[in-house]
Amino acid sequence: MLFNGKDSTLAVDLGPDAVRVVSVQTRRGQPHVAAFAEQSLADGNAANLPDRHLDALASVLSANGIKTRRVVAAMPTTSIVTRTVQIDTGKSMSPEEQIQYTLQNCLPDAKDLAFDYWRVSPPRPNEKAFDVLVVATQASLVERYLQGFEKLQLSCAHMDVAPCAIAALIARTTTNPDSPVGTIALSPGTGFFAIIDKGQVLFWRPFDTSAISKSGATTPQLERMGEEISKCVSHMVGAMGGDNLGELLIFGRNSGDAAIGDYLKNRFNLNVRAPSPFDAFASGANSSGAIEQPAATNYCTAVGLALQKLA
């Protein structure tokens, strides 16, 4: 189990702009937030991103006196490749071999590959093929982070990706649990749209947010975002045989921008919300004091990681 009465768990979001951590303890069978903090990344490039993440993690733990040693972490989304892959049951290759063959041109070194996958298409009688969603990264990159955690005397129990972490959060906060939920996560330079149904990610597509300033999005930027989401929803309803979305949730920078919420609501005729991730905890569960929007929304991945085993 992720939680027990003897220790706490530290959820670490290795974000594109900062490291965010949430320390969670269990009291009387319920998770409580013991601490939360963030540390911006130093300037650098993709090659030294792990070093910058680990330096920021060391700094935030020291500055906030966080002693939790058990860690669950989300890999940076900029280092993840995601693909919907059709598995042909008539082929002699195993599903894993078919996935590796598909991914060989997506990553610099096909031999240096770590991936996970799960089925996203509904079962059909006498089916000859089915779709899986694949998330992949370089195995050496994962090892680099694990070695860094070890140097910080942290024990990493689980590595995941942000959309799967947010899926656990959505499972506890959605107002329409019987319908798929659309999720938008915004951060400096990059964001993603994901479709989540009953705690499972069915679709995930990243998109560029570099043109969106801190003050908000322009109409052309909103329209481009809307087009991307339309493509994703059409794919889910058509090719994947999915249902229409029940609601659309927005997290991250600018998530509280009324212009973004109004545009998405009018375009998709959906209930659009920008909830605080900390709403997933019971009232009074945050012993470190209330955290309000807009700061709270940036902790969506870290909170989701902490709640994964409870979803």
Contacts in CASP RR format, 6 or more apart in sequence:
PFRMAT RR
TARGET T0000
AUTHOR 0000-0000-0000
METHOD contacts of the structure
MODEL  1
MLFNGKDSTLAVDLGPDAVRVVSVQTRRGQPHVAAFAEQSLADGNAANLP
DRHLDALASVLSANGIKTRRVVAAMPTTSIVTRTVQIDTGKSMSPEEQIQ
YTLQNCLPDAKDLAFDYWRVSPPRPNEKAFDVLVVATQASLVERYLQGFE
KLQLSCAHMDVAPCAIAALIARTTTNPDSPVGTIALSPGTGFFAIIDKGQ
VLFWRPFDTSAISKSGATTPQLERMGEEISKCVSHMVGAMGGDNLGELLI
FGRNSGDAAIGDYLKNRFNLNVRAPSPFDAFASGANSSGAIEQPAATNYC
TAVGLALQKLA
1 309 0 8 1.000
2 9 0 8 1.000
2 72 0 8 1.000
2 157 0 8 1.000
2 158 0 8 1.000
2 306 0 8 1.000
2 308 0 8 1.000
2 309 0 8 1.000
2 310 0 8 1.000
3 9 0 8 1.000
3 24 0 8 1.000
3 25 0 8 1.000
3 26 0 8 1.000
3 29 0 8 1.000
3 31 0 8 1.000
3 309 0 8 1.000
3 310 0 8 1.000
4 26 0 8 1.000
5 25 0 8 1.000
5 26 0 8 1.000
5 27 0 8 1.000
5 29 0 8 1.000
7 25 0 8 1.000
7 68 0 8 1.000
7 69 0 8 1.000
7 70 0 8 1.000
8 23 0 8 1.000
8 24 0 8 1.000
8 25 0 8 1.000
8 26 0 8 1.000
8 34 0 8 1.000
8 68 0 8 1.000
8 70 0 8 1.000
9 23 0 8 1.000
9 24 0 8 1.000
9 68 0 8 1.000
9 70 0 8 1.000
9 71 0 8 1.000
9 72 0 8 1.000
9 157 0 8 1.000
9 306 0 8 1.000
10 21 0 8 1.000
10 22 0 8 1.000
10 23 0 8 1.000
10 66 0 8 1.000
10 68 0 8 1.000
10 69 0 8 1.000
10 70 0 8 1.000
10 71 0 8 1.000
10 72 0 8 1.000
10 154 0 8 1.000
11 21 0 8 1.000
11 22 0 8 1.000
11 23 0 8 1.000
11 24 0 8 1.000
11 71 0 8 1.000
11 72 0 8 1.000
11 73 0 8 1.000
11 165 0 8 1.000
11 302 0 8 1.000
11 303 0 8 1.000
11 304 0 8 1.000
11 305 0 8 1.000
11 306 0 8 1.000
12 19 0 8 1.000
12 20 0 8 1.000
12 21 0 8 1.000
12 57 0 8 1.000
12 71 0 8 1.000
12 72 0 8 1.000
12 73 0 8 1.000
12 74 0 8 1.000
12 302 0 8 1.000
12 305 0 8 1.000
13 19 0 8 1.000
13 20 0 8 1.000
13 21 0 8 1.000
13 73 0 8 1.000
13 74 0 8 1.000
13 162 0 8 1.000
13 165 0 8 1.000
13 299 0 8 1.000
13 301 0 8 1.000
13 302 0 8 1.000
13 305 0 8 1.000
14 53 0 8 1.000
14 73 0 8 1.000
14 74 0 8 1.000
14 75 0 8 1.000
14 76 0 8 1.000
14 145 0 8 1.000
15 41 0 8 1.000
15 53 0 8 1.000
15 74 0 8 1.000
15 76 0 8 1.000
15 77 0 8 1.000
15 162 0 8 1.000
15 187 0 8 1.000
15 301 0 8 1.000
16 76 0 8 1.000
16 77 0 8 1.000
16 78 0 8 1.000
16 187 0 8 1.000
16 188 0 8 1.000
16 189 0 8 1.000
16 190 0 8 1.000
17 40 0 8 1.000
17 41 0 8 1.000
17 187 0 8 1.000
17 188 0 8 1.000
18 38 0 8 1.000
18 39 0 8 1.000
18 40 0 8 1.000
18 41 0 8 1.000
18 56 0 8 1.000
18 298 0 8 1.000
19 38 0 8 1.000
19 39 0 8 1.000
19 41 0 8 1.000
19 53 0 8 1.000
19 56 0 8 1.000
19 57 0 8 1.000
19 60 0 8 1.000
20 36 0 8 1.000
20 37 0 8 1.000
20 38 0 8 1.000
20 298 0 8 1.000
20 299 0 8 1.000
20 301 0 8 1.000
20 302 0 8 1.000
21 35 0 8 1.000
21 36 0 8 1.000
21 37 0 8 1.000
21 38 0 8 1.000
21 57 0 8 1.000
21 60 0 8 1.000
21 61 0 8 1.000
21 66 0 8 1.000
21 302 0 8 1.000
22 33 0 8 1.000
22 35 0 8 1.000
22 36 0 8 1.000
22 299 0 8 1.000
22 302 0 8 1.000
22 303 0 8 1.000
22 305 0 8 1.000
22 306 0 8 1.000
23 33 0 8 1.000
23 34 0 8 1.000
23 35 0 8 1.000
23 36 0 8 1.000
23 66 0 8 1.000
23 68 0 8 1.000
24 31 0 8 1.000
24 32 0 8 1.000
24 33 0 8 1.000
24 34 0 8 1.000
24 306 0 8 1.000
25 31 0 8 1.000
25 32 0 8 1.000
25 34 0 8 1.000
26 32 0 8 1.000
30 282 0 8 1.000
30 285 0 8 1.000
31 281 0 8 1.000
31 285 0 8 1.000
31 306 0 8 1.000
31 307 0 8 1.000
31 310 0 8 1.000
32 281 0 8 1.000
32 284 0 8 1.000
32 285 0 8 1.000
32 286 0 8 1.000
32 287 0 8 1.000
33 278 0 8 1.000
33 281 0 8 1.000
33 285 0 8 1.000
33 286 0 8 1.000
33 287 0 8 1.000
33 288 0 8 1.000
34 68 0 8 1.000
34 287 0 8 1.000
34 288 0 8 1.000
35 64 0 8 1.000
35 65 0 8 1.000
35 66 0 8 1.000
35 68 0 8 1.000
35 288 0 8 1.000
36 288 0 8 1.000
36 291 0 8 1.000
36 299 0 8 1.000
36 302 0 8 1.000
37 60 0 8 1.000
37 63 0 8 1.000
37 64 0 8 1.000
37 66 0 8 1.000
38 60 0 8 1.000
38 298 0 8 1.000
38 299 0 8 1.000
39 56 0 8 1.000
39 57 0 8 1.000
39 59 0 8 1.000
39 60 0 8 1.000
39 63 0 8 1.000
40 56 0 8 1.000
41 49 0 8 1.000
41 52 0 8 1.000
41 53 0 8 1.000
41 56 0 8 1.000
42 52 0 8 1.000
42 55 0 8 1.000
42 56 0 8 1.000
44 52 0 8 1.000
46 78 0 8 1.000
49 76 0 8 1.000
49 78 0 8 1.000
49 79 0 8 1.000
50 141 0 8 1.000
50 144 0 8 1.000
50 145 0 8 1.000
50 148 0 8 1.000
53 76 0 8 1.000
53 145 0 8 1.000
54 145 0 8 1.000
54 148 0 8 1.000
54 149 0 8 1.000
54 151 0 8 1.000
54 152 0 8 1.000
57 152 0 8 1.000
58 152 0 8 1.000
60 66 0 8 1.000
61 152 0 8 1.000
69 153 0 8 1.000
69 154 0 8 1.000
69 155 0 8 1.000
70 154 0 8 1.000
70 155 0 8 1.000
70 157 0 8 1.000
71 149 0 8 1.000
71 154 0 8 1.000
71 155 0 8 1.000
71 156 0 8 1.000
71 157 0 8 1.000
72 156 0 8 1.000
72 157 0 8 1.000
72 158 0 8 1.000
72 159 0 8 1.000
72 160 0 8 1.000
72 305 0 8 1.000
72 306 0 8 1.000
72 308 0 8 1.000
73 145 0 8 1.000
73 149 0 8 1.000
73 156 0 8 1.000
73 158 0 8 1.000
73 159 0 8 1.000
73 160 0 8 1.000
73 305 0 8 1.000
74 159 0 8 1.000
74 160 0 8 1.000
74 161 0 8 1.000
74 162 0 8 1.000
74 165 0 8 1.000
74 301 0 8 1.000
74 302 0 8 1.000
74 305 0 8 1.000
75 137 0 8 1.000
75 141 0 8 1.000
75 142 0 8 1.000
75 145 0 8 1.000
75 159 0 8 1.000
75 160 0 8 1.000
75 161 0 8 1.000
77 161 0 8 1.000
77 162 0 8 1.000
77 190 0 8 1.000
77 191 0 8 1.000
77 192 0 8 1.000
77 206 0 8 1.000
78 190 0 8 1.000
79 137 0 8 1.000
79 138 0 8 1.000
79 141 0 8 1.000
80 135 0 8 1.000
80 136 0 8 1.000
80 137 0 8 1.000
80 161 0 8 1.000
81 103 0 8 1.000
81 106 0 8 1.000
81 107 0 8 1.000
81 134 0 8 1.000
81 135 0 8 1.000
81 136 0 8 1.000
81 137 0 8 1.000
82 133 0 8 1.000
82 134 0 8 1.000
82 135 0 8 1.000
82 136 0 8 1.000
82 204 0 8 1.000
82 205 0 8 1.000
82 206 0 8 1.000
83 102 0 8 1.000
83 103 0 8 1.000
83 106 0 8 1.000
83 133 0 8 1.000
83 134 0 8 1.000
83 136 0 8 1.000
84 120 0 8 1.000
84 131 0 8 1.000
84 132 0 8 1.000
84 133 0 8 1.000
84 134 0 8 1.000
84 203 0 8 1.000
85 98 0 8 1.000
85 99 0 8 1.000
85 102 0 8 1.000
85 117 0 8 1.000
85 131 0 8 1.000
85 132 0 8 1.000
85 133 0 8 1.000
85 134 0 8 1.000
86 129 0 8 1.000
86 130 0 8 1.000
86 131 0 8 1.000
87 95 0 8 1.000
87 98 0 8 1.000
87 99 0 8 1.000
87 129 0 8 1.000
87 130 0 8 1.000
87 131 0 8 1.000
87 132 0 8 1.000
88 98 0 8 1.000
88 128 0 8 1.000
88 129 0 8 1.000
89 127 0 8 1.000
89 128 0 8 1.000
89 129 0 8 1.000
89 130 0 8 1.000
90 128 0 8 1.000
91 98 0 8 1.000
93 101 0 8 1.000
95 117 0 8 1.000
95 132 0 8 1.000
99 115 0 8 1.000
99 117 0 8 1.000
99 132 0 8 1.000
99 134 0 8 1.000
100 110 0 8 1.000
100 113 0 8 1.000
100 115 0 8 1.000
102 134 0 8 1.000
103 110 0 8 1.000
103 113 0 8 1.000
103 115 0 8 1.000
103 134 0 8 1.000
103 136 0 8 1.000
104 110 0 8 1.000
106 136 0 8 1.000
107 113 0 8 1.000
107 136 0 8 1.000
107 137 0 8 1.000
107 138 0 8 1.000
108 138 0 8 1.000
109 138 0 8 1.000
112 138 0 8 1.000
112 139 0 8 1.000
112 140 0 8 1.000
113 136 0 8 1.000
113 138 0 8 1.000
113 139 0 8 1.000
114 136 0 8 1.000
114 137 0 8 1.000
114 138 0 8 1.000
114 139 0 8 1.000
114 142 0 8 1.000
115 134 0 8 1.000
115 135 0 8 1.000
115 136 0 8 1.000
115 137 0 8 1.000
116 134 0 8 1.000
116 135 0 8 1.000
116 136 0 8 1.000
117 132 0 8 1.000
117 133 0 8 1.000
117 134 0 8 1.000
117 135 0 8 1.000
118 132 0 8 1.000
118 133 0 8 1.000
118 200 0 8 1.000
118 201 0 8 1.000
119 130 0 8 1.000
119 131 0 8 1.000
119 132 0 8 1.000
120 131 0 8 1.000
120 132 0 8 1.000
120 133 0 8 1.000
120 200 0 8 1.000
120 202 0 8 1.000
120 203 0 8 1.000
120 240 0 8 1.000
121 130 0 8 1.000
121 131 0 8 1.000
121 240 0 8 1.000
121 241 0 8 1.000
122 240 0 8 1.000
122 241 0 8 1.000
122 242 0 8 1.000
123 130 0 8 1.000
124 130 0 8 1.000
131 239 0 8 1.000
131 240 0 8 1.000
133 201 0 8 1.000
133 202 0 8 1.000
133 203 0 8 1.000
133 204 0 8 1.000
135 161 0 8 1.000
135 164 0 8 1.000
135 204 0 8 1.000
142 159 0 8 1.000
145 156 0 8 1.000
145 159 0 8 1.000
146 156 0 8 1.000
146 159 0 8 1.000
149 155 0 8 1.000
149 156 0 8 1.000
150 156 0 8 1.000
158 308 0 8 1.000
160 305 0 8 1.000
160 308 0 8 1.000
162 185 0 8 1.000
162 192 0 8 1.000
162 301 0 8 1.000
163 183 0 8 1.000
163 185 0 8 1.000
163 192 0 8 1.000
163 194 0 8 1.000
163 196 0 8 1.000
163 201 0 8 1.000
163 204 0 8 1.000
164 201 0 8 1.000
164 308 0 8 1.000
165 300 0 8 1.000
165 301 0 8 1.000
165 302 0 8 1.000
165 304 0 8 1.000
165 305 0 8 1.000
165 308 0 8 1.000
166 183 0 8 1.000
166 185 0 8 1.000
166 194 0 8 1.000
166 196 0 8 1.000
166 251 0 8 1.000
166 300 0 8 1.000
166 301 0 8 1.000
166 304 0 8 1.000
167 194 0 8 1.000
167 196 0 8 1.000
167 199 0 8 1.000
167 200 0 8 1.000
167 201 0 8 1.000
167 311 0 8 1.000
168 199 0 8 1.000
168 304 0 8 1.000
168 305 0 8 1.000
168 307 0 8 1.000
168 308 0 8 1.000
168 310 0 8 1.000
168 311 0 8 1.000
169 277 0 8 1.000
169 280 0 8 1.000
169 300 0 8 1.000
169 303 0 8 1.000
169 304 0 8 1.000
169 307 0 8 1.000
170 181 0 8 1.000
170 183 0 8 1.000
170 196 0 8 1.000
170 199 0 8 1.000
170 249 0 8 1.000
171 177 0 8 1.000
171 198 0 8 1.000
171 199 0 8 1.000
171 311 0 8 1.000
172 280 0 8 1.000
172 307 0 8 1.000
172 310 0 8 1.000
172 311 0 8 1.000
173 249 0 8 1.000
173 275 0 8 1.000
173 277 0 8 1.000
173 279 0 8 1.000
173 280 0 8 1.000
174 181 0 8 1.000
174 247 0 8 1.000
174 249 0 8 1.000
175 247 0 8 1.000
175 271 0 8 1.000
175 273 0 8 1.000
176 246 0 8 1.000
176 247 0 8 1.000
176 271 0 8 1.000
177 198 0 8 1.000
179 197 0 8 1.000
179 243 0 8 1.000
179 244 0 8 1.000
179 245 0 8 1.000
179 246 0 8 1.000
179 247 0 8 1.000
180 195 0 8 1.000
180 196 0 8 1.000
180 197 0 8 1.000
180 202 0 8 1.000
180 236 0 8 1.000
180 242 0 8 1.000
180 243 0 8 1.000
180 244 0 8 1.000
180 245 0 8 1.000
180 246 0 8 1.000
181 195 0 8 1.000
181 196 0 8 1.000
181 197 0 8 1.000
181 245 0 8 1.000
181 246 0 8 1.000
181 247 0 8 1.000
181 248 0 8 1.000
181 249 0 8 1.000
182 193 0 8 1.000
182 194 0 8 1.000
182 195 0 8 1.000
182 196 0 8 1.000
182 245 0 8 1.000
182 246 0 8 1.000
182 247 0 8 1.000
182 248 0 8 1.000
182 249 0 8 1.000
183 193 0 8 1.000
183 194 0 8 1.000
183 195 0 8 1.000
183 196 0 8 1.000
183 248 0 8 1.000
183 249 0 8 1.000
183 250 0 8 1.000
183 251 0 8 1.000
184 191 0 8 1.000
184 192 0 8 1.000
184 193 0 8 1.000
184 225 0 8 1.000
184 229 0 8 1.000
184 248 0 8 1.000
184 249 0 8 1.000
184 250 0 8 1.000
184 251 0 8 1.000
184 255 0 8 1.000
184 264 0 8 1.000
185 191 0 8 1.000
185 192 0 8 1.000
185 194 0 8 1.000
185 250 0 8 1.000
185 251 0 8 1.000
185 252 0 8 1.000
185 300 0 8 1.000
185 301 0 8 1.000
186 209 0 8 1.000
186 212 0 8 1.000
186 250 0 8 1.000
186 251 0 8 1.000
186 252 0 8 1.000
186 253 0 8 1.000
186 254 0 8 1.000
186 255 0 8 1.000
187 209 0 8 1.000
187 252 0 8 1.000
187 253 0 8 1.000
187 298 0 8 1.000
188 209 0 8 1.000
188 210 0 8 1.000
188 253 0 8 1.000
189 208 0 8 1.000
189 209 0 8 1.000
189 210 0 8 1.000
190 206 0 8 1.000
190 207 0 8 1.000
190 208 0 8 1.000
190 209 0 8 1.000
190 210 0 8 1.000
191 206 0 8 1.000
191 207 0 8 1.000
191 208 0 8 1.000
191 209 0 8 1.000
192 204 0 8 1.000
192 205 0 8 1.000
192 206 0 8 1.000
192 207 0 8 1.000
193 203 0 8 1.000
193 204 0 8 1.000
193 205 0 8 1.000
193 207 0 8 1.000
193 228 0 8 1.000
193 229 0 8 1.000
193 232 0 8 1.000
194 201 0 8 1.000
194 203 0 8 1.000
194 204 0 8 1.000
194 205 0 8 1.000
195 201 0 8 1.000
195 202 0 8 1.000
195 203 0 8 1.000
195 204 0 8 1.000
195 232 0 8 1.000
195 233 0 8 1.000
195 236 0 8 1.000
195 245 0 8 1.000
196 202 0 8 1.000
197 243 0 8 1.000
199 311 0 8 1.000
202 236 0 8 1.000
202 240 0 8 1.000
202 242 0 8 1.000
203 232 0 8 1.000
203 235 0 8 1.000
203 236 0 8 1.000
203 240 0 8 1.000
205 228 0 8 1.000
205 231 0 8 1.000
205 232 0 8 1.000
207 224 0 8 1.000
207 225 0 8 1.000
207 228 0 8 1.000
211 218 0 8 1.000
211 221 0 8 1.000
212 221 0 8 1.000
212 253 0 8 1.000
212 254 0 8 1.000
214 253 0 8 1.000
214 254 0 8 1.000
216 254 0 8 1.000
216 257 0 8 1.000
216 259 0 8 1.000
216 260 0 8 1.000
217 225 0 8 1.000
217 254 0 8 1.000
217 257 0 8 1.000
217 259 0 8 1.000
217 260 0 8 1.000
222 259 0 8 1.000
222 260 0 8 1.000
222 263 0 8 1.000
222 264 0 8 1.000
226 263 0 8 1.000
226 264 0 8 1.000
226 267 0 8 1.000
229 264 0 8 1.000
229 268 0 8 1.000
233 244 0 8 1.000
233 245 0 8 1.000
233 268 0 8 1.000
236 242 0 8 1.000
237 243 0 8 1.000
237 244 0 8 1.000
245 268 0 8 1.000
245 270 0 8 1.000
246 270 0 8 1.000
246 271 0 8 1.000
247 270 0 8 1.000
247 271 0 8 1.000
247 272 0 8 1.000
247 273 0 8 1.000
248 264 0 8 1.000
248 265 0 8 1.000
248 268 0 8 1.000
248 270 0 8 1.000
248 271 0 8 1.000
248 272 0 8 1.000
248 273 0 8 1.000
249 272 0 8 1.000
249 273 0 8 1.000
249 274 0 8 1.000
249 275 0 8 1.000
250 256 0 8 1.000
250 260 0 8 1.000
250 261 0 8 1.000
250 264 0 8 1.000
250 272 0 8 1.000
250 273 0 8 1.000
250 274 0 8 1.000
251 274 0 8 1.000
251 277 0 8 1.000
251 297 0 8 1.000
251 298 0 8 1.000
251 300 0 8 1.000
252 294 0 8 1.000
252 297 0 8 1.000
252 298 0 8 1.000
252 300 0 8 1.000
253 294 0 8 1.000
253 297 0 8 1.000
253 298 0 8 1.000
254 260 0 8 1.000
255 274 0 8 1.000
255 293 0 8 1.000
255 294 0 8 1.000
255 297 0 8 1.000
256 274 0 8 1.000
256 293 0 8 1.000
256 294 0 8 1.000
256 297 0 8 1.000
261 272 0 8 1.000
261 274 0 8 1.000
264 270 0 8 1.000
264 272 0 8 1.000
265 271 0 8 1.000
265 272 0 8 1.000
274 293 0 8 1.000
274 297 0 8 1.000
276 291 0 8 1.000
276 292 0 8 1.000
276 293 0 8 1.000
276 296 0 8 1.000
276 297 0 8 1.000
277 296 0 8 1.000
277 297 0 8 1.000
277 299 0 8 1.000
277 300 0 8 1.000
277 302 0 8 1.000
277 303 0 8 1.000
277 304 0 8 1.000
278 286 0 8 1.000
278 290 0 8 1.000
278 291 0 8 1.000
278 296 0 8 1.000
278 299 0 8 1.000
278 303 0 8 1.000
280 303 0 8 1.000
280 304 0 8 1.000
280 307 0 8 1.000
291 299 0 8 1.000
END
